[in-house]
Amino acid sequence: MIGYTILISLISSGTSYLFMKYKTLDNIILNLTDFTQEDIQRMKGWFRWKF
């Protein structure tokens, strides 16, 4: 149980750091992957349609 709590806290800290550094999810995806802006727009459209 303690290991699970530590894992969750590390993920939370990492996510907070990424949002502080890159400001938006789009910027995080653009900087950490080889996706382009067009790929992100396509994914957003797919998620809007799906949900």
ABEGO torsion letter per residue (X at the ends): XAAAAAAAAAAAAAAAAAAAAAGBAAAAAAAABABBAAAAAAAAAAAAAAX
